[in-house]
Amino acid sequence: MTSRRRFIQALAALPPALSFRPGWAANPASPDPSRLALIIGNSAYRDSPLVNPANDAKAVGGLFTQAGFTVDSHLNATRVDMMAAIERFGAAAKRPDTRLVVFYYAGHGAQLDWRNYLLPVDAVVQKQDDMKQRCVDLGLLLGQLNAAKDKTFVIILDACRNNPFGSAYRPEQKGLSQFDAPVGSLLAYATSPGNVASDGDGQNGLYTEHLVRELGRRGTRVEDALKRVRLNVRLASNGAQIPWETTSLESDVFIFNGETGKLSESEIEKQLEADVTEWTRIKNSKNVDDWVNYLRNFPNGRFAEIAQMRLSRLLAEAEQLAAEKRREEERRAREEQQRLELERQERERAERERLRLAEEQRLAAERKQEEERQLQELRRRQAEQKTLEARRKLEREHQERERLRIAEEQRQAEERAQQERQRIAAEQTRAEQERQRRVAEEKRLADEAQARKQAEAAATLAPVSPEPTAAANTPASRLQQPTAPGGAPLIEIHAGVPVPVLIPPSANPYSAGRFPLGRNFSIGDTATFRQSDILTGIEERTYSPRVTKVDYDQDRVEFNHGQLITDLMGNMIKNGPLEFDSPVQFIPAEFQVGKKWTAAFRRTLNGKQSNAYYDFHIVRRETVAVPAGSFDAFLIEGNGWNITVGARLEVRHWLVPGINFTIKREIVTHGRNNRFGQTERHELVSLRQKTRGIL
């Protein structure tokens, strides 16, 4: 049974940053054969060399040496070197005295058919098959480690640089493929699956720079250090690179031995109080730095998932405001440029107008002079023209009399010629008519002779009538294509209606996928649930929460006019007479098998307060059947303790990314005598939801 101390430890966040001591400050520890680290850094690629992986491997190797690991380091390793090192590493991991195994790789990496490949420096890849034959399949390492039972494995891959093969070959998918961590292991990637990581401009890559700094803090759980690394890299890259982890660790893992000593009750209480105090101070804050500092100081705090969602929302809003500011600045710059351009154009127009007026004045003076000259010239020409016209008139009269005389002579000659032509034509017509008569008579006699011959020949033959045929044309029919109905603006699910595909099935055989929470509440969203007893199966009631208010500024959603209140993630704040001191962190910011977090809270019911916590774990992705239908959902299990009343707490709920309501929830409590308290099952009967968030 969980003790009070265990409860407080579960609530406690890590010590504030000022209490950490860098690992480099201590003297190097003696190698511990139970803790092994294989470090590989490849920079000297022929086609696409990198600057920092060798430096990154040296820095990480130095950190793990300082922490007392037995370290095997390899820089610029060939395929033969890497295969041999992994084989030795796997054999050492299987030794009975081995407890913790760490593998770190920096260099080029790529994916093919959902498998991840690490690139040795001598790899020459020009097609897909070359990758399988000339690179190192990460599955080889995982197979070696899986064969080593009851060990803890941490695998860190800073291996998502862009363009790993130069111009010779480009993989279809960028970056590495998602792979859910096996039990007892943690896989950390420098960036999220399918994306690329920065090689960095300094001595180390962006990811490893923060990795060494955070893992070097004494007394830090590896999972918490990686959360801070993710936050720092995300901020440093302005969201371009977001590291990613998948974990199925079953116990806390620390890099430095001897740094996990038990804190006193007062120290743990003090840390818990610091967590609550910081939350109280910033819970309504719109300042990104407040949430960044909270997550850095309390990466596994009781409000970490809520803080992560708040930070994501604020960063998105900040990016939107920055984009709007950039657009406004660009608009103002364009307007200023347009103003200056208009001023320039106006100056040019004024100058052109001045020059035009001056030119018009000059031309007007020239025109006036020219007009006077032309007027004098016109008068001279008019006088000459009158004289010329009089002379021409006399000439025209003489020419007209001569023309009429010649025309009359031509007319008379034409009449005589016409009469002669008519006489000749009449004689030709009579001769032609006589010739045609003779030809027609000859043709008639020939046709009669030919007809007699044909009649005589036809008399010997029987007449044959051809069989008539008929043609039919059948018009082709036209098939009417069905048209799909228009999409409804909301999601509506109830019994008898097939449940639509709400999240895509994972094409990756090694992962259930990774999805944001995707909730987006709207006024009018409604669900109906059936509550029954888990032990007896007897139905106890049905109830229907309906969204009646959404307040984004206050991070608050009200159902049934305040009977039920949650935050925008759906975390409970009030349920009838039951109230909580802060949103209960039941809902994760994202779905990924293996994800873990803690929810700690103080509840008040009828004036009585009690303190409780849950440790949550996303177990798997599975199909769950409820009265509303069958859903592809993520199963989340939580186990905890109500320290005030001494009750053991168990909860299982099934959630679908983008759906605002829980699909199914089971709540079981056990009292001090281990007797059952609550044994409730809540199942979705129907759902109406207007919008979904981005998945």
C-alpha positions as CSV (number, residue, x, y, z in Angstrom):
1,M,0.0,0.0,0.0
2,T,1.3,3.5,-0.9
3,S,2.6,5.4,2.1
4,R,2.2,9.1,2.9
5,R,5.9,9.6,2.0
6,R,5.3,7.9,-1.4
7,F,2.3,10.2,-1.9
8,I,4.4,13.3,-1.2
9,Q,7.2,12.1,-3.4
10,A,4.7,11.6,-6.2
11,L,3.5,15.2,-5.8
12,A,7.0,16.7,-5.5
13,A,8.5,18.3,-8.5
14,L,12.3,18.4,-9.0
15,P,14.4,20.9,-6.9
16,P,14.6,24.4,-8.3
17,A,17.3,25.1,-10.8
18,L,19.5,26.8,-8.2
19,S,19.8,23.6,-6.2
20,F,21.3,21.6,-9.1
21,R,25.1,21.1,-9.2
22,P,26.7,20.4,-12.7
23,G,28.1,16.9,-13.0
24,W,31.4,18.3,-14.2
25,A,32.1,19.8,-10.8
26,A,32.8,16.5,-9.2
27,N,35.9,14.3,-9.6
28,P,35.6,11.6,-12.2
29,A,34.0,8.5,-10.7
30,S,35.4,5.0,-11.0
31,P,33.8,3.0,-13.8
32,D,30.8,1.0,-12.6
33,P,30.5,-2.3,-14.5
34,S,26.8,-2.4,-13.8
35,R,26.2,0.8,-15.8
36,L,27.3,0.7,-19.5
37,A,27.3,3.4,-22.2
38,L,28.0,3.0,-25.9
39,I,28.7,6.3,-27.5
40,I,29.1,6.8,-31.3
41,G,29.6,10.1,-33.1
42,N,30.0,10.2,-36.9
43,S,31.0,13.4,-38.7
44,A,33.4,12.5,-41.5
45,Y,30.9,11.4,-44.2
46,R,32.1,11.5,-47.8
47,D,29.1,13.0,-49.4
48,S,27.4,14.9,-46.6
49,P,29.9,15.7,-43.8
50,L,28.7,17.1,-40.5
51,V,30.4,19.5,-38.1
52,N,29.3,18.5,-34.6
53,P,28.5,14.8,-34.1
54,A,32.1,13.9,-33.2
55,N,32.1,16.8,-30.7
56,D,28.7,15.8,-29.4
57,A,29.9,12.2,-28.8
58,K,32.9,13.5,-26.9
59,A,30.8,15.7,-24.7
60,V,28.3,13.0,-24.0
61,G,31.0,10.4,-23.4
62,G,32.7,12.8,-21.0
63,L,29.5,13.3,-19.1
64,F,28.8,9.5,-18.7
65,T,32.5,8.9,-17.8
66,Q,32.1,11.6,-15.1
67,A,28.9,9.9,-13.9
68,G,30.8,6.6,-13.4
69,F,29.6,4.6,-16.4
70,T,31.8,2.1,-18.2
71,V,32.0,4.0,-21.5
72,D,32.8,2.6,-25.0
73,S,33.3,5.6,-27.4
74,H,33.7,5.5,-31.2
75,L,34.2,8.5,-33.5
76,N,33.7,8.3,-37.2
77,A,32.9,4.6,-37.1
78,T,32.7,2.4,-40.2
79,R,29.9,-0.2,-40.5
80,V,32.2,-3.0,-39.4
81,D,33.2,-0.9,-36.3
82,M,29.6,-0.1,-35.5
83,M,28.4,-3.7,-35.9
84,A,31.2,-5.0,-33.7
85,A,30.6,-2.4,-31.0
86,I,26.9,-3.1,-30.9
87,E,27.6,-6.9,-30.6
88,R,30.0,-6.3,-27.7
89,F,27.6,-3.9,-26.1
90,G,24.7,-6.4,-26.4
91,A,26.9,-9.2,-24.8
92,A,27.9,-6.9,-22.0
93,A,24.2,-5.9,-21.4
94,K,23.3,-9.5,-20.9
95,R,25.7,-9.9,-17.9
96,P,23.9,-10.6,-14.7
97,D,25.5,-7.6,-12.9
98,T,24.4,-5.1,-15.6
99,R,21.6,-2.8,-14.5
100,L,21.5,0.3,-16.7
101,V,22.5,0.5,-20.3
102,V,22.7,3.8,-22.4
103,F,23.3,4.1,-26.1
104,Y,24.0,7.5,-27.7
105,Y,24.4,8.1,-31.4
106,A,25.1,11.4,-33.2
107,G,25.3,11.5,-37.0
108,H,23.2,10.9,-40.0
109,G,20.1,8.6,-39.8
110,A,17.3,7.7,-42.1
111,Q,14.1,5.6,-42.2
112,L,13.0,2.9,-44.7
113,D,9.8,0.8,-44.3
114,W,9.3,2.1,-40.8
115,R,12.8,0.9,-39.7
116,N,15.5,3.3,-38.6
117,Y,19.0,3.1,-39.9
118,L,22.2,4.7,-38.5
119,L,24.8,5.7,-41.1
120,P,28.4,4.7,-40.8
121,V,30.9,7.1,-42.3
122,D,31.8,4.6,-45.1
123,A,28.2,4.1,-46.2
124,V,27.7,4.7,-50.0
125,V,23.9,4.7,-50.6
126,Q,22.5,5.3,-54.1
127,K,19.2,3.3,-53.8
128,Q,16.9,1.8,-51.1
129,D,18.6,-1.7,-51.0
130,D,21.9,0.0,-50.3
131,M,20.5,1.4,-47.0
132,K,19.7,-2.1,-45.8
133,Q,23.0,-3.5,-46.8
134,R,25.4,-0.7,-46.0
135,C,23.9,1.0,-43.0
136,V,23.1,-0.2,-39.4
137,D,19.6,-1.2,-38.6
138,L,18.6,0.2,-35.2
139,G,16.6,-3.0,-34.8
140,L,19.9,-4.9,-34.4
141,L,20.7,-2.9,-31.2
142,L,17.1,-3.2,-29.9
143,G,17.2,-7.0,-30.5
144,Q,20.4,-7.2,-28.5
145,L,19.0,-5.2,-25.7
146,N,15.6,-7.0,-25.6
147,A,17.5,-10.3,-25.2
148,A,19.0,-8.9,-22.0
149,K,16.2,-9.4,-19.5
150,D,15.4,-7.2,-16.4
151,K,17.6,-4.3,-17.5
152,T,16.9,-0.7,-18.0
153,F,17.8,0.8,-21.4
154,V,18.1,4.4,-22.5
155,I,18.6,5.1,-26.2
156,I,19.4,8.7,-27.4
157,L,19.5,9.5,-31.1
158,D,20.7,12.8,-32.4
159,A,20.4,11.4,-35.9
160,C,18.0,13.4,-38.0
161,R,20.2,15.7,-40.0
162,N,18.9,16.7,-43.4
163,N,20.1,15.2,-46.7
164,P,22.1,12.3,-45.3
165,F,23.2,10.9,-48.6
166,G,24.1,14.1,-50.5
167,S,22.9,14.2,-54.1
168,A,23.3,10.4,-54.6
169,Y,20.0,9.4,-53.1
170,R,17.1,11.0,-51.2
171,P,14.9,8.9,-48.9
172,E,11.2,9.2,-49.4
173,Q,10.7,10.1,-45.8
174,K,12.7,12.6,-43.8
175,G,14.1,12.0,-40.3
176,L,13.5,8.8,-38.3
177,S,10.4,6.7,-37.8
178,Q,8.4,6.6,-34.6
179,F,9.0,3.5,-32.4
180,D,7.2,2.9,-29.2
181,A,9.6,2.0,-26.4
182,P,9.7,-1.6,-25.2
183,V,9.0,-2.2,-21.5
184,G,11.8,-1.0,-19.3
185,S,13.3,1.4,-21.9
186,L,13.3,5.0,-23.0
187,L,13.9,6.2,-26.6
188,A,14.8,9.9,-27.1
189,Y,15.0,11.5,-30.5
190,A,16.6,14.9,-31.2
191,T,13.4,15.9,-33.1
192,S,9.9,14.5,-33.6
193,P,9.5,11.6,-36.1
194,G,9.7,12.6,-39.7
195,N,11.5,15.8,-39.1
196,V,15.1,16.9,-39.2
197,A,17.4,18.3,-36.5
198,S,19.9,21.2,-36.6
199,D,23.6,20.4,-36.6
200,G,24.1,23.6,-34.7
201,D,26.3,26.6,-35.3
202,G,28.5,26.2,-32.2
203,Q,30.7,23.5,-30.8
204,N,27.8,21.1,-30.3
205,G,24.5,20.4,-32.0
206,L,21.4,22.2,-30.6
207,Y,20.0,19.1,-29.1
208,T,23.2,17.7,-27.5
209,E,24.1,21.1,-26.2
210,H,21.0,21.2,-24.0
211,L,21.2,17.4,-23.4
212,V,24.6,17.6,-21.8
213,R,23.6,20.6,-19.7
214,E,20.4,19.0,-18.4
215,L,21.7,15.5,-17.8
216,G,24.7,17.1,-16.0
217,R,22.4,18.4,-13.2
218,R,22.8,16.2,-10.2
219,G,19.7,14.5,-8.7
220,T,17.7,14.8,-12.0
221,R,15.6,12.0,-13.3
222,V,16.4,11.3,-16.9
223,E,12.8,11.7,-18.0
224,D,12.7,15.2,-16.3
225,A,16.0,16.2,-17.9
226,L,14.7,15.3,-21.3
227,K,11.5,17.3,-20.7
228,R,13.6,20.4,-20.1
229,V,15.8,19.6,-23.1
230,R,12.6,19.4,-25.3
231,L,11.4,22.8,-23.9
232,N,14.8,24.5,-24.3
233,V,15.3,23.2,-27.9
234,R,11.8,24.1,-28.9
235,L,12.3,27.7,-27.6
236,A,15.8,28.0,-29.1
237,S,14.6,26.9,-32.5
238,N,11.4,28.9,-32.4
239,G,9.5,25.7,-32.8
240,A,11.4,24.4,-35.8
241,Q,12.9,21.5,-33.8
242,I,10.9,19.8,-31.0
243,P,12.7,16.7,-29.4
244,W,10.6,13.7,-28.8
245,E,10.7,10.8,-26.3
246,T,8.8,7.5,-25.8
247,T,9.2,5.8,-22.5
248,S,8.1,2.6,-20.7
249,L,10.5,2.9,-17.8
250,E,9.3,1.2,-14.7
251,S,11.5,3.0,-12.2
252,D,13.3,6.3,-11.9
253,V,16.6,6.5,-13.7
254,F,19.4,8.9,-12.7
255,I,22.7,9.4,-14.5
256,F,24.8,10.1,-11.4
257,N,25.0,7.5,-8.7
258,G,24.6,8.5,-5.1
259,E,22.4,11.5,-6.1
260,T,19.1,9.8,-5.4
261,G,19.1,10.0,-1.7
262,K,15.8,10.3,0.1
263,L,14.7,13.8,0.9
264,S,13.3,14.6,4.3
265,E,9.6,15.0,4.9
266,S,10.1,18.7,5.4
267,E,12.1,19.0,2.1
268,I,9.5,17.2,0.1
269,E,6.7,19.3,1.7
270,K,8.7,22.4,0.9
271,Q,9.0,21.4,-2.8
272,L,5.3,20.6,-3.0
273,E,4.5,23.9,-1.5
274,A,6.8,25.6,-4.0
275,D,5.0,23.8,-6.8
276,V,1.5,24.9,-5.6
277,T,2.8,28.5,-4.9
278,E,4.2,28.9,-8.4
279,W,1.0,27.5,-9.9
280,T,-1.1,29.9,-7.9
281,R,1.0,32.8,-9.0
282,I,0.9,32.0,-12.8
283,K,-2.3,30.1,-13.3
284,N,-4.0,33.1,-15.0
285,S,-0.8,34.4,-16.6
286,K,-0.5,35.2,-20.3
287,N,3.2,35.5,-20.1
288,V,5.1,32.7,-21.9
289,D,8.1,33.1,-19.6
290,D,6.1,32.2,-16.6
291,W,5.1,28.9,-18.1
292,V,8.6,28.2,-19.4
293,N,10.1,28.8,-16.0
294,Y,7.4,26.5,-14.4
295,L,8.2,23.6,-16.7
296,R,11.9,24.1,-16.3
297,N,11.6,24.1,-12.5
298,F,8.8,21.5,-12.2
299,P,9.0,19.2,-15.4
300,N,7.0,16.5,-13.6
301,G,5.0,18.8,-11.4
302,R,1.4,18.3,-10.5
303,F,0.4,20.8,-13.3
304,A,3.0,19.9,-15.9
305,E,0.6,18.7,-18.5
306,I,-1.7,21.7,-18.1
307,A,1.3,24.0,-18.2
308,Q,2.5,22.3,-21.4
309,M,-0.9,22.9,-23.0
310,R,-1.0,26.5,-21.8
311,L,2.5,27.1,-23.1
312,S,1.6,25.6,-26.5
313,R,-1.5,27.8,-26.7
314,L,0.4,30.9,-25.7
315,L,3.3,30.2,-28.2
316,A,0.8,29.7,-30.9
317,E,-0.9,33.0,-30.0
318,A,2.5,34.7,-29.8
319,E,3.4,33.3,-33.2
320,Q,0.1,34.5,-34.5
321,L,0.7,38.0,-33.0
322,A,4.2,38.0,-34.3
323,A,3.0,37.1,-37.7
324,E,0.3,39.8,-37.5
325,K,3.0,42.3,-36.3
326,R,5.3,41.2,-39.2
327,R,2.4,41.6,-41.6
328,E,1.6,45.1,-40.1
329,E,5.3,46.1,-40.3
330,E,5.4,44.9,-43.9
331,R,2.2,46.7,-44.6
332,R,3.6,49.9,-43.1
333,A,6.8,49.4,-45.0
334,R,4.8,48.9,-48.2
335,E,2.8,52.0,-47.4
336,E,5.9,54.1,-46.7
337,Q,7.5,52.8,-49.9
338,Q,4.3,53.6,-51.7
339,R,4.3,57.1,-50.1
340,L,7.9,57.7,-51.2
341,E,7.1,56.4,-54.6
342,L,4.1,58.6,-54.9
343,E,6.2,61.6,-53.8
344,R,8.8,60.7,-56.4
345,Q,6.2,60.3,-59.0
346,E,4.6,63.7,-58.0
347,R,8.0,65.4,-58.2
348,E,8.6,63.8,-61.6
349,R,5.0,64.8,-62.7
350,A,5.5,68.4,-61.6
351,E,8.9,68.6,-63.4
352,R,7.3,67.1,-66.5
353,E,4.4,69.6,-66.2
354,R,6.9,72.5,-65.9
355,L,8.8,71.3,-68.9
356,R,5.6,70.7,-70.8
357,L,4.4,74.3,-70.1
358,A,7.7,75.7,-71.2
359,E,7.7,73.6,-74.3
360,E,4.1,74.6,-75.0
361,Q,5.1,78.3,-74.7
362,R,8.1,77.8,-77.1
363,L,6.0,75.9,-79.5
364,A,3.2,78.5,-79.3
365,A,5.7,81.2,-80.3
366,E,7.0,79.1,-83.1
367,R,3.5,78.3,-84.2
368,K,2.6,82.0,-84.3
369,Q,5.6,82.9,-86.4
370,E,4.8,79.9,-88.6
371,E,1.2,80.9,-88.9
372,E,2.1,84.5,-90.1
373,R,4.6,83.0,-92.6
374,Q,2.0,80.5,-93.8
375,L,-0.7,83.3,-94.1
376,Q,1.6,85.3,-96.4
377,E,2.5,82.2,-98.3
378,L,-1.2,81.4,-98.5
379,R,-2.1,84.8,-100.0
380,R,0.7,84.4,-102.6
381,R,-0.5,80.9,-103.5
382,Q,-4.1,82.0,-103.7
383,A,-3.2,84.7,-106.3
384,E,-1.1,82.2,-108.2
385,Q,-4.0,79.7,-107.9
386,K,-6.5,82.0,-109.4
387,T,-4.3,82.6,-112.4
388,L,-3.6,78.9,-112.8
389,E,-7.3,78.0,-112.4
390,A,-8.3,80.4,-115.2
391,R,-5.8,78.9,-117.5
392,R,-6.8,75.4,-116.6
393,K,-10.5,76.2,-117.2
394,L,-9.7,77.2,-120.7
395,E,-7.7,74.0,-121.2
396,R,-10.5,71.9,-119.8
397,E,-13.1,73.4,-122.1
398,H,-10.9,72.7,-125.1
399,Q,-10.2,69.1,-123.9
400,E,-13.9,68.5,-123.3
401,R,-14.8,69.5,-126.9
402,E,-12.1,67.3,-128.2
403,R,-13.2,64.4,-126.0
404,L,-16.8,64.7,-127.2
405,R,-15.7,64.6,-130.9
406,I,-13.6,61.5,-130.4
407,A,-16.3,59.8,-128.4
408,E,-18.9,60.3,-131.1
409,E,-16.5,58.9,-133.7
410,Q,-15.9,55.8,-131.5
411,R,-19.7,55.4,-130.9
412,Q,-20.4,55.2,-134.6
413,A,-17.6,52.8,-135.3
414,E,-18.8,50.6,-132.4
415,E,-22.3,50.5,-133.8
416,R,-21.0,49.3,-137.2
417,A,-18.9,46.6,-135.6
418,Q,-21.8,45.5,-133.4
419,Q,-24.1,45.0,-136.4
420,E,-21.4,42.8,-138.1
421,R,-20.9,40.7,-135.0
422,Q,-24.7,40.1,-134.7
423,R,-24.9,38.9,-138.4
424,I,-22.1,36.4,-137.9
425,A,-23.5,35.1,-134.7
426,A,-26.9,34.5,-136.3
427,E,-25.3,32.4,-139.0
428,Q,-23.3,30.4,-136.5
429,T,-26.5,29.7,-134.4
430,R,-28.4,28.3,-137.4
431,A,-25.4,26.0,-138.3
432,E,-25.1,24.7,-134.7
433,Q,-28.8,24.0,-134.5
434,E,-28.7,21.9,-137.6
435,R,-25.7,19.9,-136.3
436,Q,-27.4,19.2,-133.0
437,R,-30.6,18.0,-134.8
438,R,-28.6,15.5,-136.8
439,V,-26.7,14.2,-133.7
440,A,-30.0,13.8,-131.8
441,E,-31.6,11.8,-134.6
442,E,-28.5,9.5,-134.8
443,K,-28.6,9.0,-131.0
444,R,-32.4,8.2,-131.1
445,L,-31.9,5.5,-133.8
446,A,-28.9,4.0,-131.9
447,D,-30.9,3.9,-128.6
448,E,-33.9,2.1,-130.2
449,A,-31.6,-0.6,-131.6
450,Q,-29.9,-1.1,-128.2
451,A,-33.3,-1.3,-126.5
452,R,-34.4,-4.1,-128.9
453,K,-31.3,-6.1,-128.2
454,Q,-31.7,-5.8,-124.3
455,A,-35.4,-6.8,-124.5
456,E,-34.5,-9.9,-126.5
457,A,-31.8,-10.9,-123.9
458,A,-34.0,-10.2,-120.9
459,A,-36.8,-12.5,-122.2
460,T,-34.6,-15.5,-121.5
461,L,-34.0,-14.6,-117.7
462,A,-36.5,-14.8,-114.7
463,P,-36.7,-11.6,-112.7
464,V,-35.1,-11.6,-109.2
465,S,-36.4,-9.3,-106.3
466,P,-33.8,-8.5,-103.6
467,E,-34.7,-9.4,-99.9
468,P,-35.3,-6.1,-98.0
469,T,-33.3,-5.6,-94.8
470,A,-34.0,-3.4,-91.8
471,A,-31.5,-1.7,-89.4
472,A,-32.3,-1.2,-85.7
473,N,-30.6,1.4,-83.5
474,T,-30.6,0.8,-79.8
475,P,-29.8,4.0,-77.9
476,A,-27.1,3.6,-75.2
477,S,-28.3,4.1,-71.6
478,R,-26.6,6.6,-69.4
479,L,-25.7,5.5,-65.9
480,Q,-26.4,8.0,-63.2
481,Q,-23.4,8.3,-60.9
482,P,-24.2,8.6,-57.3
483,T,-23.3,11.7,-55.6
484,A,-22.0,11.9,-52.0
485,P,-24.1,13.8,-49.6
486,G,-22.7,17.1,-48.2
487,G,-20.6,16.8,-45.0
488,A,-22.4,17.7,-41.8
489,P,-20.8,20.5,-39.8
490,L,-20.7,18.4,-36.6
491,I,-19.9,15.0,-35.3
492,E,-23.0,13.1,-34.3
493,I,-22.6,9.6,-32.9
494,H,-25.2,7.3,-31.4
495,A,-26.3,3.7,-31.4
496,G,-27.2,2.3,-34.8
497,V,-24.9,4.7,-36.7
498,P,-21.5,3.4,-37.7
499,V,-18.7,5.3,-35.8
500,P,-16.6,7.2,-38.3
501,V,-12.9,6.9,-38.4
502,L,-11.9,9.6,-35.9
503,I,-8.1,9.0,-35.9
504,P,-6.2,7.3,-38.8
505,P,-4.8,3.8,-38.2
506,S,-1.1,3.8,-37.7
507,A,0.7,2.6,-40.8
508,N,3.8,2.2,-38.7
509,P,3.9,-1.4,-37.4
510,Y,6.2,-0.4,-34.5
511,S,4.1,2.4,-33.1
512,A,0.5,3.3,-32.2
513,G,1.1,6.8,-33.4
514,R,1.3,10.2,-31.7
515,F,-1.5,12.7,-31.6
516,P,-2.2,16.0,-29.9
517,L,-5.2,16.2,-27.5
518,G,-7.2,18.0,-30.2
519,R,-10.1,19.1,-28.0
520,N,-12.0,22.2,-29.1
521,F,-15.2,22.9,-27.0
522,S,-18.1,24.8,-28.5
523,I,-21.3,25.9,-26.8
524,G,-23.9,23.2,-27.5
525,D,-21.6,20.2,-27.5
526,T,-23.5,17.4,-25.8
527,A,-22.9,13.8,-24.7
528,T,-25.1,11.3,-22.9
529,F,-23.5,8.7,-20.6
530,R,-24.8,5.5,-18.9
531,Q,-23.5,4.9,-15.4
532,S,-23.5,1.4,-14.1
533,D,-21.9,-0.7,-11.3
534,I,-18.8,-2.5,-12.3
535,L,-19.4,-5.4,-9.9
536,T,-23.1,-6.0,-10.6
537,G,-23.5,-4.5,-14.1
538,I,-26.7,-2.8,-12.9
539,E,-27.4,0.5,-14.6
540,E,-27.7,3.3,-12.1
541,R,-28.5,6.4,-14.1
542,T,-28.0,8.3,-17.4
543,Y,-26.8,11.9,-17.5
544,S,-26.1,14.4,-20.3
545,P,-23.4,17.1,-19.9
546,R,-23.9,20.0,-22.3
547,V,-21.5,22.9,-22.9
548,T,-23.1,26.1,-21.9
549,K,-20.1,28.4,-21.7
550,V,-16.5,28.5,-23.1
551,D,-14.1,31.1,-21.7
552,Y,-10.7,30.9,-23.4
553,D,-9.2,33.8,-21.4
554,Q,-10.0,32.0,-18.1
555,D,-9.2,28.5,-19.5
556,R,-12.7,27.4,-18.4
557,V,-15.6,25.3,-19.8
558,E,-19.0,25.2,-18.1
559,F,-21.5,22.4,-18.6
560,N,-25.2,22.6,-17.6
561,H,-24.8,26.2,-16.5
562,G,-22.0,25.5,-14.1
563,Q,-23.0,22.2,-12.6
564,L,-19.8,20.8,-14.1
565,I,-16.7,22.9,-14.8
566,T,-13.4,21.9,-16.5
567,D,-10.5,23.6,-18.1
568,L,-10.1,23.7,-21.9
569,M,-8.4,20.3,-21.8
570,G,-11.4,18.7,-20.0
571,N,-9.6,18.5,-16.6
572,M,-12.1,18.6,-13.8
573,I,-12.5,21.8,-11.6
574,K,-16.0,21.3,-10.2
575,N,-18.6,18.6,-10.4
576,G,-21.7,19.5,-8.5
577,P,-20.8,19.8,-4.8
578,L,-17.3,18.4,-5.4
579,E,-14.7,21.1,-6.0
580,F,-10.9,21.0,-6.6
581,D,-8.2,23.5,-5.7
582,S,-6.9,23.4,-9.3
583,P,-7.7,21.5,-12.6
584,V,-7.2,17.8,-12.0
585,Q,-4.5,16.7,-14.5
586,F,-6.3,13.6,-15.8
587,I,-6.0,14.5,-19.5
588,P,-2.6,14.5,-21.3
589,A,-1.6,17.2,-23.7
590,E,-0.8,14.5,-26.3
591,F,-1.4,10.8,-26.8
592,Q,1.6,8.4,-27.1
593,V,1.8,4.9,-25.7
594,G,4.1,4.8,-22.7
595,K,3.6,8.5,-21.7
596,K,3.5,9.0,-17.9
597,W,2.5,11.9,-15.7
598,T,1.2,12.6,-12.2
599,A,-2.1,14.3,-11.1
600,A,-2.1,15.6,-7.5
601,F,-5.0,17.6,-6.1
602,R,-7.0,18.7,-3.1
603,R,-10.7,18.0,-3.2
604,T,-13.5,19.6,-1.2
605,L,-16.8,17.8,-0.7
606,N,-19.5,19.2,1.6
607,G,-16.8,21.3,3.4
608,K,-14.4,18.3,4.0
609,Q,-11.0,18.4,2.3
610,S,-8.8,15.5,1.3
611,N,-5.5,15.2,-0.6
612,A,-5.0,12.6,-3.4
613,Y,-2.8,11.8,-6.3
614,Y,-2.8,9.5,-9.4
615,D,0.1,8.2,-11.4
616,F,-1.1,7.9,-15.0
617,H,0.2,5.8,-17.9
618,I,-1.0,5.5,-21.5
619,V,-1.1,1.7,-21.8
620,R,-2.0,1.0,-25.4
621,R,-4.3,1.9,-28.3
622,E,-7.2,-0.5,-28.6
623,T,-10.9,-0.8,-29.7
624,V,-13.4,-0.2,-27.0
625,A,-17.1,-0.9,-27.3
626,V,-19.8,1.2,-25.6
627,P,-23.5,1.8,-26.3
628,A,-22.6,4.5,-28.8
629,G,-20.5,2.1,-30.9
630,S,-16.9,0.8,-31.2
631,F,-14.1,3.4,-31.0
632,D,-10.4,3.3,-31.8
633,A,-9.1,4.8,-28.5
634,F,-6.1,5.2,-26.2
635,L,-6.4,3.4,-22.8
636,I,-5.1,5.4,-19.9
637,E,-4.7,3.8,-16.4
638,G,-4.2,5.6,-13.2
639,N,-3.3,4.3,-9.7
640,G,-3.0,6.5,-6.7
641,W,-3.9,7.2,-3.1
642,N,-6.2,9.5,-1.1
643,I,-3.9,10.1,1.8
644,T,-6.5,11.8,4.0
645,V,-9.0,9.0,4.1
646,G,-6.6,6.1,3.4
647,A,-8.2,5.0,0.1
648,R,-6.5,3.3,-2.8
649,L,-7.6,4.8,-6.1
650,E,-7.9,3.2,-9.5
651,V,-9.1,4.8,-12.8
652,R,-9.2,3.6,-16.4
653,H,-10.4,5.8,-19.1
654,W,-10.5,5.5,-22.9
655,L,-10.0,8.7,-24.9
656,V,-10.0,9.6,-28.6
657,P,-7.9,12.5,-29.8
658,G,-10.2,15.3,-31.0
659,I,-13.3,14.1,-29.1
660,N,-14.3,16.4,-26.3
661,F,-15.8,13.7,-24.1
662,T,-14.4,10.5,-22.6
663,I,-15.6,7.4,-24.4
664,K,-15.5,5.2,-21.3
665,R,-14.3,5.6,-17.7
666,E,-14.0,3.1,-14.8
667,I,-13.4,4.3,-11.2
668,V,-12.6,1.9,-8.3
669,T,-11.7,2.9,-4.8
670,H,-10.6,0.6,-1.9
671,G,-10.9,1.7,1.7
672,R,-8.4,1.0,4.6
673,N,-9.9,-2.5,5.0
674,N,-9.5,-3.0,1.3
675,R,-13.3,-3.0,0.8
676,F,-14.7,-1.6,-2.3
677,G,-15.9,2.0,-2.2
678,Q,-16.7,3.4,-5.6
679,T,-17.2,0.9,-8.5
680,E,-18.5,3.1,-11.3
681,R,-18.5,2.5,-15.0
682,H,-19.4,5.4,-17.3
683,E,-20.0,4.7,-21.0
684,L,-20.8,7.0,-23.9
685,V,-24.3,6.6,-25.3
686,S,-24.4,9.5,-27.8
687,L,-22.4,12.5,-28.8
688,R,-22.9,15.8,-30.7
689,Q,-19.8,17.9,-31.2
690,K,-19.5,20.9,-33.5
691,T,-15.7,21.1,-34.1
692,R,-12.5,19.2,-33.6
693,G,-9.0,20.6,-32.9
694,I,-6.1,20.0,-35.3
695,L,-4.7,16.5,-35.1
